[in-house]
Amino acid sequence: MDKGFEQIVSWRKARELNKEIYQITDEKVFSKYFALRDQIRIASISISSNIAEGSGRKTNKEFIYFLNVAKASCYEVKSQLYLALDVNYITKTIFDKTYGICDEISKTIYGLIKHLENKI
């Protein structure tokens, strides 16, 4: 079986982020604030989904577009993590860990975009 997007480091990291976000937002204090809970989940899911969708496109130019959307969603998650920290939904330790995963995703997406741009 050919594993396309599953081999992409950014997608694997985004999958890790999704799991972290769901665990964090299932906690009692966070889970009752539906708007932020749902929004951070949607943004997190958007990262992995756009990487996967983009990898299935016909051209590198299309793939780059979806990678940029995924990267933007990653920044959205970062912003929402700050809010969650500021209102004490998460601890600084959880913030640092989750923000660090976002940083890794952003960097690997950036590297993949540069690699694909060089092929165009």
Short mmCIF file of the C-alpha atoms (twelve columns), coordinates in Angstrom:
data_MODEL
# 
_entry.id   MODEL 
# 
loop_
_atom_site.group_PDB 
_atom_site.id 
_atom_site.type_symbol 
_atom_site.label_atom_id 
_atom_site.label_alt_id 
_atom_site.label_comp_id 
_atom_site.label_asym_id 
_atom_site.label_seq_id 
_atom_site.Cartn_x 
_atom_site.Cartn_y 
_atom_site.Cartn_z 
_atom_site.pdbx_PDB_model_num 
ATOM 1   C CA . MET A 1   0.000   0.000  0.000  1 
ATOM 2   C CA . ASP A 2   1.352   3.404  -0.991 1 
ATOM 3   C CA . LYS A 3   1.358   5.756  1.956  1 
ATOM 4   C CA . GLY A 4   1.346   9.269  0.605  1 
ATOM 5   C CA . PHE A 5   0.587   11.926 3.159  1 
ATOM 6   C CA . GLU A 6   1.251   9.545  6.059  1 
ATOM 7   C CA . GLN A 7   4.967   9.785  5.252  1 
ATOM 8   C CA . ILE A 8   5.024   13.577 5.559  1 
ATOM 9   C CA . VAL A 9   6.691   14.652 8.814  1 
ATOM 10  C CA . SER A 10  4.425   17.692 9.123  1 
ATOM 11  C CA . TRP A 11  1.321   15.518 8.895  1 
ATOM 12  C CA . ARG A 12  2.627   13.096 11.540 1 
ATOM 13  C CA . LYS A 13  3.398   16.023 13.858 1 
ATOM 14  C CA . ALA A 14  -0.048  17.498 13.164 1 
ATOM 15  C CA . ARG A 15  -1.587  14.176 14.129 1 
ATOM 16  C CA . GLU A 16  0.329   14.379 17.422 1 
ATOM 17  C CA . LEU A 17  -0.952  17.926 17.898 1 
ATOM 18  C CA . ASN A 18  -4.546  16.827 17.268 1 
ATOM 19  C CA . LYS A 19  -4.251  14.250 20.028 1 
ATOM 20  C CA . GLU A 20  -2.773  16.809 22.447 1 
ATOM 21  C CA . ILE A 21  -5.460  19.379 21.640 1 
ATOM 22  C CA . TYR A 22  -8.247  16.866 22.184 1 
ATOM 23  C CA . GLN A 23  -6.753  15.760 25.503 1 
ATOM 24  C CA . ILE A 24  -6.327  19.347 26.667 1 
ATOM 25  C CA . THR A 25  -9.818  20.422 25.623 1 
ATOM 26  C CA . ASP A 26  -11.411 17.380 27.273 1 
ATOM 27  C CA . GLU A 27  -10.219 18.608 30.668 1 
ATOM 28  C CA . LYS A 28  -13.061 19.849 32.863 1 
ATOM 29  C CA . VAL A 29  -12.120 23.534 32.983 1 
ATOM 30  C CA . PHE A 30  -11.558 23.785 29.219 1 
ATOM 31  C CA . SER A 31  -14.350 21.524 28.008 1 
ATOM 32  C CA . LYS A 32  -17.176 23.732 29.261 1 
ATOM 33  C CA . TYR A 33  -16.081 26.734 27.172 1 
ATOM 34  C CA . PHE A 34  -17.442 25.533 23.866 1 
ATOM 35  C CA . ALA A 35  -16.383 28.370 21.571 1 
ATOM 36  C CA . LEU A 36  -12.646 28.228 22.280 1 
ATOM 37  C CA . ARG A 37  -12.685 24.445 22.648 1 
ATOM 38  C CA . ASP A 38  -14.336 23.966 19.272 1 
ATOM 39  C CA . GLN A 39  -12.260 26.625 17.522 1 
ATOM 40  C CA . ILE A 40  -8.889  25.269 18.643 1 
ATOM 41  C CA . ARG A 41  -9.986  21.759 17.665 1 
ATOM 42  C CA . ILE A 42  -11.096 22.916 14.224 1 
ATOM 43  C CA . ALA A 43  -7.840  24.816 13.656 1 
ATOM 44  C CA . SER A 44  -5.790  21.811 14.739 1 
ATOM 45  C CA . ILE A 45  -7.725  19.443 12.488 1 
ATOM 46  C CA . SER A 46  -7.293  21.909 9.626  1 
ATOM 47  C CA . ILE A 47  -3.517  21.488 9.782  1 
ATOM 48  C CA . SER A 48  -3.456  17.739 9.203  1 
ATOM 49  C CA . SER A 49  -6.408  17.826 6.807  1 
ATOM 50  C CA . ASN A 50  -4.868  20.455 4.546  1 
ATOM 51  C CA . ILE A 51  -1.531  18.651 4.423  1 
ATOM 52  C CA . ALA A 52  -3.307  15.442 3.445  1 
ATOM 53  C CA . GLU A 53  -5.569  17.147 0.903  1 
ATOM 54  C CA . GLY A 54  -2.719  19.094 -0.643 1 
ATOM 55  C CA . SER A 55  -0.605  15.973 -1.065 1 
ATOM 56  C CA . GLY A 56  -3.372  14.497 -3.192 1 
ATOM 57  C CA . ARG A 57  -3.447  17.418 -5.616 1 
ATOM 58  C CA . LYS A 58  -2.053  17.189 -9.134 1 
ATOM 59  C CA . THR A 59  0.592   19.882 -9.001 1 
ATOM 60  C CA . ASN A 60  3.199   21.134 -6.572 1 
ATOM 61  C CA . LYS A 61  1.683   24.603 -6.886 1 
ATOM 62  C CA . GLU A 62  -1.630  23.269 -5.576 1 
ATOM 63  C CA . PHE A 63  0.141   21.357 -2.807 1 
ATOM 64  C CA . ILE A 64  1.975   24.536 -1.752 1 
ATOM 65  C CA . TYR A 65  -1.354  26.369 -1.506 1 
ATOM 66  C CA . PHE A 66  -2.722  23.769 0.930  1 
ATOM 67  C CA . LEU A 67  0.528   23.734 2.905  1 
ATOM 68  C CA . ASN A 68  0.211   27.492 3.358  1 
ATOM 69  C CA . VAL A 69  -3.354  27.043 4.629  1 
ATOM 70  C CA . ALA A 70  -2.102  24.367 7.049  1 
ATOM 71  C CA . LYS A 71  0.681   26.667 8.240  1 
ATOM 72  C CA . ALA A 72  -1.816  29.494 8.818  1 
ATOM 73  C CA . SER A 73  -4.008  27.133 10.862 1 
ATOM 74  C CA . CYS A 74  -0.951  26.272 12.917 1 
ATOM 75  C CA . TYR A 75  -0.513  29.944 13.749 1 
ATOM 76  C CA . GLU A 76  -4.194  30.088 14.666 1 
ATOM 77  C CA . VAL A 77  -3.673  27.264 17.162 1 
ATOM 78  C CA . LYS A 78  -0.688  29.144 18.616 1 
ATOM 79  C CA . SER A 79  -2.823  32.242 19.169 1 
ATOM 80  C CA . GLN A 80  -5.582  30.205 20.790 1 
ATOM 81  C CA . LEU A 81  -3.050  28.536 23.073 1 
ATOM 82  C CA . TYR A 82  -2.049  31.986 24.329 1 
ATOM 83  C CA . LEU A 83  -5.686  32.738 25.118 1 
ATOM 84  C CA . ALA A 84  -6.094  29.399 26.895 1 
ATOM 85  C CA . LEU A 85  -2.999  30.186 28.967 1 
ATOM 86  C CA . ASP A 86  -4.110  33.748 29.709 1 
ATOM 87  C CA . VAL A 87  -7.479  32.610 31.079 1 
ATOM 88  C CA . ASN A 88  -5.930  29.695 32.997 1 
ATOM 89  C CA . TYR A 89  -7.474  26.875 30.957 1 
ATOM 90  C CA . ILE A 90  -3.994  25.375 30.571 1 
ATOM 91  C CA . THR A 91  -0.767  25.502 32.526 1 
ATOM 92  C CA . LYS A 92  2.476   27.019 31.276 1 
ATOM 93  C CA . THR A 93  3.916   23.499 30.993 1 
ATOM 94  C CA . ILE A 94  1.084   22.355 28.733 1 
ATOM 95  C CA . PHE A 95  1.331   25.596 26.760 1 
ATOM 96  C CA . ASP A 96  5.070   25.131 26.201 1 
ATOM 97  C CA . LYS A 97  4.695   21.514 25.115 1 
ATOM 98  C CA . THR A 98  1.824   22.171 22.709 1 
ATOM 99  C CA . TYR A 99  3.297   25.407 21.356 1 
ATOM 100 C CA . GLY A 100 6.539   23.508 20.725 1 
ATOM 101 C CA . ILE A 101 4.691   20.938 18.616 1 
ATOM 102 C CA . CYS A 102 3.181   23.819 16.617 1 
ATOM 103 C CA . ASP A 103 6.661   25.261 16.085 1 
ATOM 104 C CA . GLU A 104 7.914   21.912 14.765 1 
ATOM 105 C CA . ILE A 105 4.960   21.682 12.395 1 
ATOM 106 C CA . SER A 106 5.487   25.235 11.109 1 
ATOM 107 C CA . LYS A 107 9.174   24.608 10.467 1 
ATOM 108 C CA . THR A 108 8.621   21.322 8.657  1 
ATOM 109 C CA . ILE A 109 5.829   22.808 6.541  1 
ATOM 110 C CA . TYR A 110 8.087   25.728 5.647  1 
ATOM 111 C CA . GLY A 111 10.845  23.315 4.628  1 
ATOM 112 C CA . LEU A 112 8.450   21.295 2.488  1 
ATOM 113 C CA . ILE A 113 7.141   24.444 0.806  1 
ATOM 114 C CA . LYS A 114 10.698  25.542 -0.040 1 
ATOM 115 C CA . HIS A 115 11.489  22.055 -1.381 1 
ATOM 116 C CA . LEU A 116 8.397   22.092 -3.615 1 
ATOM 117 C CA . GLU A 117 9.045   25.653 -4.791 1 
ATOM 118 C CA . ASN A 118 12.504  24.599 -5.963 1 
ATOM 119 C CA . LYS A 119 10.915  21.860 -8.065 1 
ATOM 120 C CA . ILE A 120 8.576   24.278 -9.866 1 
# 
